[in-house]
Every structure is written in C-alpha cells, then in structure tokens.
Amino acid sequence: MNEINKDILVSFGGKVWSKEDKELRVYLNADAILAMTKGFQVLENTIQAMNKAKTYFDIQKNVLVSDIGLVRSHLNGAGYKCCK
C-alpha cells in the first residue's frame, strides 16, 4: 500500500478542511486523484465518477474514504487503501 498523509495529499492538490481550528479532512477532487494515481489506466466513466464523488482523507482516523465504488476501486488498484 502507498503511504499517504495530509502533506502528501495536499501536494497532489487536496484541500484541507478545518472546523473550530482543527484540521479534520483533506478533500480530493478528480485532478488530485488522477495525480495520485498517475501511470494507472483510468476510463472515462471513472473520471466522471471522480467528479461526482465525495472523496477525502480523514486526518483523525488516518483513512481514505470515497462514496463511489468506481473511485474506491481505482484508488485500491493504484495501491491506496480506500474504504466506504
């Protein structure tokens, strides 16, 4: 599995979300996900799913989450553990 943390995900283009001065999540848009998985084949329907998905890294739990299965499959295939 590929190592991820807040700083790595921000370098890919992720945006940190904070509440009450506490960093909670790093949200990933399609461009950030594609940067993370550069070199891995991606289909057009997967890119469309990335644009619709709510994909983020929970800083407190140290877990990568996406609400769309195609996105989770793509990230898992690229070596990132992504769960529901």
C-alpha positions as CSV (number, residue, x, y, z in Angstrom):
1,M,0.0,0.0,0.0
2,N,1.1,3.5,-0.8
3,E,1.8,5.8,2.2
4,I,-0.5,8.8,2.5
5,N,-0.8,11.7,4.9
6,K,-2.1,15.2,4.9
7,D,1.0,16.8,3.4
8,I,1.3,14.2,0.6
9,L,-2.4,14.7,-0.4
10,V,-2.1,18.4,-0.3
11,S,0.9,18.1,-2.7
12,F,-1.4,16.2,-5.1
13,G,-3.9,19.1,-4.9
14,G,-6.1,18.1,-2.0
15,K,-7.8,20.8,0.1
16,V,-7.6,20.8,3.9
17,W,-11.0,21.2,5.7
18,S,-10.9,22.6,9.2
19,K,-13.5,23.1,11.9
20,E,-13.0,25.1,15.1
21,D,-9.3,25.5,14.2
22,K,-8.8,21.7,14.0
23,E,-7.8,20.1,10.7
24,L,-10.2,17.2,10.1
25,R,-10.1,16.2,6.4
26,V,-8.3,16.6,3.1
27,Y,-10.8,16.6,0.2
28,L,-9.7,15.3,-3.1
29,N,-11.2,16.3,-6.5
30,A,-10.7,14.4,-9.7
31,D,-7.5,16.2,-10.6
32,A,-5.9,15.3,-7.2
33,I,-7.0,11.6,-7.5
34,L,-5.6,11.5,-11.1
35,A,-2.3,13.0,-9.8
36,M,-2.1,10.4,-7.0
37,T,-2.7,7.5,-9.5
38,K,-0.6,8.8,-12.4
39,G,0.5,6.0,-14.6
40,F,-2.5,3.8,-13.9
41,Q,-5.1,3.3,-16.6
42,V,-8.3,5.3,-16.0
43,L,-11.5,5.0,-18.0
44,E,-13.7,8.0,-18.9
45,N,-16.6,6.7,-16.7
46,T,-14.2,6.5,-13.8
47,I,-13.2,10.2,-14.3
48,Q,-16.9,11.1,-14.4
49,A,-17.4,9.2,-11.1
50,M,-14.4,11.1,-9.6
51,N,-16.1,14.4,-10.5
52,K,-19.3,13.3,-8.6
53,A,-17.6,11.5,-5.7
54,K,-17.0,12.8,-2.2
55,T,-13.5,11.6,-1.7
56,Y,-11.5,12.6,1.4
57,F,-8.7,11.6,3.8
58,D,-9.9,11.6,7.4
59,I,-6.9,13.0,9.3
60,Q,-8.1,11.9,12.7
61,K,-8.8,8.2,11.7
62,N,-6.0,8.1,9.1
63,V,-8.3,6.6,6.5
64,L,-9.1,7.4,2.8
65,V,-12.8,7.4,2.0
66,S,-14.9,7.6,-1.1
67,D,-18.7,7.3,-1.5
68,I,-18.5,5.9,-5.1
69,G,-17.3,2.3,-5.8
70,L,-15.5,3.1,-9.1
71,V,-13.4,5.7,-7.3
72,R,-12.6,3.3,-4.5
73,S,-11.7,0.5,-7.0
74,H,-9.4,2.9,-8.9
75,L,-7.6,4.0,-5.7
76,N,-7.3,0.5,-4.4
77,G,-6.0,-0.7,-7.8
78,A,-3.3,2.0,-7.6
79,G,-2.2,0.8,-4.2
80,Y,-4.1,3.1,-1.9
81,K,-6.4,1.6,0.7
82,C,-9.8,3.3,0.2
83,C,-12.9,2.4,2.1
84,K,-16.6,3.2,2.1
